[in-house]
């Protein structure tokens, strides 16, 4: 299996982070026309347009927040600062952003029964995964701090 250096891996992650931000930007720009077509396709009431667009834009803001925090985390990792309380705080905030996005899409579950619950569960699951990683990092920071005092 192809293995790249740690620096190249972090750089690739940063580039992918930027790519995801760009894709979200395109989605935000195109979403008004896509949402019009989607509502017609699904036979949904036009009254759903504004609240659905608001949820999509709110979740985009949450995603941009997570992307910014991921970038901060990647910069710290690139500098060799891995098990720090700052990184734990970033992971904690990212998990809460995922849970907030889950709540946004849970609110759309009634009108969009086939799509919104799946997105809500995916966001909640991602929040749980990040939370577990955060807990592992938090324990690692605790062990590292104890080891630093034992020199």
ChimeraX attribute file (.defattr): number of C-alpha atoms within 10 A of each C-alpha:
attribute: neighborCount
match mode: 1-to-1
recipient: residues
	/A:1	3
	/A:2	3
	/A:3	7
	/A:4	10
	/A:5	8
	/A:6	11
	/A:7	12
	/A:8	12
	/A:9	13
	/A:10	17
	/A:11	15
	/A:12	13
	/A:13	15
	/A:14	19
	/A:15	13
	/A:16	12
	/A:17	18
	/A:18	15
	/A:19	12
	/A:20	15
	/A:21	17
	/A:22	12
	/A:23	11
	/A:24	19
	/A:25	14
	/A:26	11
	/A:27	15
	/A:28	15
	/A:29	11
	/A:30	11
	/A:31	17
	/A:32	16
	/A:33	9
	/A:34	12
	/A:35	18
	/A:36	15
	/A:37	12
	/A:38	14
	/A:39	17
	/A:40	11
	/A:41	9
	/A:42	9
	/A:43	9
	/A:44	14
	/A:45	10
	/A:46	11
	/A:47	9
	/A:48	15
	/A:49	15
	/A:50	12
	/A:51	12
	/A:52	20
	/A:53	16
	/A:54	12
	/A:55	17
	/A:56	20
	/A:57	16
	/A:58	15
	/A:59	21
	/A:60	18
	/A:61	15
	/A:62	19
	/A:63	19
	/A:64	18
	/A:65	15
	/A:66	21
	/A:67	18
	/A:68	17
	/A:69	19
	/A:70	19
	/A:71	19
	/A:72	16
	/A:73	20
	/A:74	20
	/A:75	16
	/A:76	16
	/A:77	17
	/A:78	16
	/A:79	9
	/A:80	9
	/A:81	14
	/A:82	18
	/A:83	20
	/A:84	17
	/A:85	15
	/A:86	15
	/A:87	23
	/A:88	23
	/A:89	16
	/A:90	18
	/A:91	25
	/A:92	20
	/A:93	19
	/A:94	25
	/A:95	25
	/A:96	18
	/A:97	22
	/A:98	25
	/A:99	21
	/A:100	19
	/A:101	27
	/A:102	24
	/A:103	20
	/A:104	21
	/A:105	23
	/A:106	20
	/A:107	17
	/A:108	19
	/A:109	17
	/A:110	11
	/A:111	13
	/A:112	17
	/A:113	11
	/A:114	10
	/A:115	12
	/A:116	19
	/A:117	19
	/A:118	15
	/A:119	19
	/A:120	23
	/A:121	17
	/A:122	16
	/A:123	23
	/A:124	22
	/A:125	16
	/A:126	17
	/A:127	24
	/A:128	16
	/A:129	13
	/A:130	19
	/A:131	20
	/A:132	15
	/A:133	16
	/A:134	21
	/A:135	15
	/A:136	14
	/A:137	20
	/A:138	20
	/A:139	14
	/A:140	17
	/A:141	19
	/A:142	15
	/A:143	12
	/A:144	14
	/A:145	13
	/A:146	11
	/A:147	10
	/A:148	9
	/A:149	7
	/A:150	7
	/A:151	5
